[in-house]
Amino acid sequence: MKKPEGKRKEPGVLELLRRAFSELAKNPVLFAPKFVSVTVYAFIYSYMISEMRAVLAAQALTSGYFIGMGALFAFLPIWLIIDSMYPSLVEQLLRKERLDFKSALSRSASKFLGVLALVLLFMVVSLICAAPFLLVAVEGMRIGSIALIAIGALGAGLVLFALSVAGYFLPTSILIERKGLVDSLKEGFGATRKNLKLVTILSLVSFVVLIAGFALEGTFESAGIIGFFLARYAGGILTVYLYVVNPTAYVETEKR
């Protein structure tokens, strides 16, 4: 991304959070892509829940279970492409351009393999780095030691948080930068390194929002099937907010 000349003051966390909220309030159509994926996923997930109950009752895998699993795996690439539209959409808004969902979708699809590779790499690295702490927690559960369980859980949580901070801007840099994969990742790492305090706080905010989302979903789900779908959309709303915060922060910090 080409940086304008001159140096601007680093945006504050509260200002970035406010701007993201303001953009969503002015352009509620931004929720549309996520709601599409949420709707499809909710129906598949609901179907899988019913099939899992059938599996538990019969104590054997059913054909419906395999159909549901196939649908989940088939939809995952679509889900990833839809969710990856947001950096491009936010960039359009910050540049005062008209929202172009077709262009954002095209950009997301063209960057799909890069984003997928990053997701898989993050999962593998997270598992490797957190494995020692997870083993401590497992041993704690085996011998009934609350201390070992707490140490293992805390250690694994800190590892995952550190990796999340390090990779906070990487998906966005892949999707926004007009460069190759390696150069885009370098831009993302550079933006994180130059704004480590800001990224750490935003990562903490993301963690709090996600926890609130899980709690909200659990509250809705207690209301039956209607609550189940409401929970999915409530979670989707909070997720979109985080999807807007991240690229907003990236674009603003890259302007400095």
C-alpha positions in Angstrom: 0.0 0.0 0.0 1.4 3.4 -1.0 1.9 5.6 2.0 1.1 9.3 1.8 4.0 11.6 2.6 4.2 13.1 6.0 3.7 11.6 9.4 0.3 11.4 11.1 -0.4 10.9 14.8 -1.0 7.3 15.7 -4.8 6.7 16.1 -6.0 5.8 19.6 -7.8 2.6 20.4 -11.0 4.4 21.4 -11.0 6.4 18.2 -10.5 3.2 16.1 -13.3 1.5 17.9 -15.6 4.5 17.5 -14.8 4.8 13.8 -15.6 1.1 13.2 -18.9 1.5 15.0 -19.7 4.7 13.1 -19.0 3.0 9.7 -21.4 0.1 10.6 -24.0 2.5 11.8 -23.8 4.5 8.5 -23.5 1.4 6.3 -25.5 -1.5 7.9 -25.4 -3.2 4.5 -21.9 -4.3 5.7 -23.6 -7.0 7.7 -25.1 -8.6 4.6 -22.2 -10.8 3.5 -21.7 -12.2 7.0 -25.5 -12.8 7.4 -25.4 -14.8 4.2 -22.7 -17.1 5.6 -24.3 -17.2 9.0 -27.7 -18.3 7.6 -26.3 -21.1 5.5 -24.0 -22.2 8.3 -26.8 -22.1 10.9 -29.0 -24.5 8.9 -26.1 -26.9 8.4 -25.1 -26.7 12.0 -28.7 -27.2 13.2 -28.9 -30.2 10.9 -25.7 -31.6 12.4 -26.9 -31.2 16.0 -30.0 -33.3 15.1 -27.8 -35.9 13.4 -25.5 -36.1 16.4 -28.4 -36.8 18.6 -29.4 -39.6 16.3 -25.8 -41.0 16.4 -25.8 -40.9 20.2 -29.2 -42.7 20.3 -28.2 -45.4 17.8 -24.5 -45.5 19.0 -23.5 -45.6 15.3 -22.7 -43.2 12.6 -25.7 -42.4 10.2 -25.7 -41.5 6.6 -27.1 -38.1 7.6 -24.1 -37.5 9.7 -21.8 -38.0 6.7 -24.0 -35.7 4.6 -23.8 -33.0 7.2 -20.1 -33.3 7.6 -19.7 -33.1 3.8 -21.8 -30.0 3.7 -19.7 -28.4 6.5 -16.4 -29.0 4.7 -17.9 -27.9 1.3 -19.1 -24.6 2.8 -15.8 -23.8 4.7 -14.1 -22.3 1.6 -17.3 -20.2 0.8 -17.4 -19.0 4.5 -13.7 -18.0 4.3 -14.1 -16.2 1.1 -17.1 -14.3 2.3 -15.5 -13.3 5.6 -12.4 -12.2 3.7 -14.3 -9.6 1.9 -14.3 -7.2 4.8 -10.8 -5.7 4.5 -11.5 -4.7 0.9 -14.9 -3.2 1.9 -13.4 -1.2 4.8 -10.7 0.0 2.5 -13.3 1.3 0.1 -15.1 3.2 2.8 -11.9 4.7 4.2 -11.0 5.9 0.7 -14.5 7.4 0.4 -15.4 5.1 -2.4 -18.7 3.5 -3.2 -19.2 0.0 -1.6 -18.4 -2.5 -4.3 -19.3 -6.0 -3.0 -18.5 -7.6 -6.4 -15.0 -6.2 -6.4 -14.5 -7.2 -2.7 -15.7 -10.7 -3.5 -13.4 -11.0 -6.5 -10.4 -9.8 -4.5 -11.2 -12.2 -1.7 -11.5 -15.2 -4.1 -8.2 -14.3 -5.8 -6.5 -14.3 -2.4 -8.2 -17.4 -1.1 -5.2 -19.8 -1.2 -3.0 -17.3 0.6 -5.5 -16.7 3.4 -6.1 -20.5 3.6 -2.4 -21.2 3.9 -2.1 -18.6 6.6 -5.0 -20.1 8.6 -3.6 -23.6 8.3 -0.1 -22.4 9.3 -1.5 -20.5 12.3 -3.4 -23.7 13.4 -0.2 -25.9 13.1 2.1 -23.4 14.9 -0.5 -22.8 17.6 -0.8 -26.5 18.2 2.9 -27.1 18.3 3.6 -24.1 20.6 0.7 -24.8 23.0 1.2 -28.6 23.1 3.5 -28.6 26.1 1.0 -26.6 28.2 -1.9 -28.7 26.9 -0.1 -31.9 28.0 0.4 -30.3 31.5 -3.4 -29.6 31.7 -4.2 -33.2 30.5 -1.9 -34.6 33.2 -3.5 -32.3 35.7 -6.9 -33.7 34.8 -5.6 -37.3 35.0 -4.3 -36.9 38.6 -6.9 -34.4 39.7 -4.5 -31.4 40.1 -6.2 -28.1 39.8 -2.9 -26.3 39.9 -1.5 -28.2 36.9 -4.8 -27.7 35.0 -4.6 -23.9 35.7 -0.9 -23.7 34.7 -1.5 -25.6 31.5 -4.6 -23.6 30.5 -3.0 -20.3 31.3 0.2 -21.2 29.4 -1.7 -22.3 26.3 -3.9 -19.2 26.5 -0.9 -16.9 26.7 0.8 -18.7 23.7 -2.4 -18.4 21.6 -2.7 -14.7 22.6 0.9 -14.0 21.7 0.5 -15.6 18.3 -2.8 -13.7 17.7 -1.0 -10.4 18.4 1.8 -11.4 16.0 -0.6 -12.3 13.3 -3.2 -9.6 13.9 -2.7 -7.7 10.7 -1.6 -10.7 8.5 -4.9 -11.7 6.9 -5.7 -8.0 6.3 -2.3 -7.3 4.7 -2.7 -10.3 2.3 -6.2 -9.0 1.3 -5.4 -5.3 1.0 -1.8 -5.1 -0.3 -1.3 -5.1 -4.1 1.8 -7.3 -3.7 2.8 -10.9 -3.6 2.1 -13.1 -0.6 5.5 -12.8 1.0 5.7 -9.0 0.6 2.2 -8.7 1.9 3.1 -10.7 5.0 6.1 -8.5 5.5 3.9 -5.4 5.4 1.6 -7.0 8.0 4.4 -7.9 10.3 5.9 -4.5 9.9 2.6 -2.8 10.8 2.4 -4.9 13.9 6.0 -4.3 15.0 5.6 -0.5 14.6 2.3 -0.5 16.5 2.8 -3.3 19.0 1.1 -1.5 21.9 -2.0 -0.7 19.8 -2.2 -4.2 18.3 -1.9 -5.8 21.8 -4.8 -3.6 23.1 -6.9 -4.3 20.1 -6.3 -8.0 20.5 -7.4 -7.8 24.1 -10.5 -6.0 23.0 -11.2 -8.7 20.4 -10.9 -11.3 23.0 -13.3 -9.5 25.3 -15.8 -9.0 22.4 -15.6 -12.7 21.5 -16.1 -13.8 25.1 -19.2 -11.5 25.2 -20.4 -13.0 22.0 -20.1 -16.6 23.3 -22.0 -15.5 26.5 -24.7 -13.8 24.4 -25.1 -16.8 22.1 -25.4 -19.1 25.1 -28.2 -16.9 26.5 -30.1 -17.0 23.2 -29.7 -20.7 22.7 -31.6 -21.4 25.9 -34.7 -20.2 24.0 -34.8 -23.2 21.7 -34.6 -23.2 17.9 -35.5 -19.5 17.5 -32.9 -18.7 20.1 -30.4 -20.8 18.3 -30.7 -18.8 15.1 -30.8 -15.5 17.0 -27.5 -16.5 18.7 -25.9 -17.1 15.3 -26.9 -13.6 14.1 -25.9 -11.9 17.4 -22.5 -13.6 17.1 -22.3 -12.5 13.5 -22.9 -8.8 14.4 -20.1 -8.8 16.9 -17.8 -10.6 14.4 -18.4 -8.1 11.7 -17.6 -5.3 14.2 -14.2 -6.9 14.8 -13.8 -7.4 11.0 -14.2 -3.7 10.6 -11.9 -2.7 13.5 -9.0 -4.7 12.2 -8.6 -3.2 8.6 -9.5 0.2 9.9 -6.6 0.0 12.3 -4.3 -1.3 9.5 -5.2 1.4 7.0 -4.9 4.2 9.6 -1.5 3.0 10.9 -0.2 2.5 7.4 -1.0 6.2 6.7 1.5 7.4 9.4 
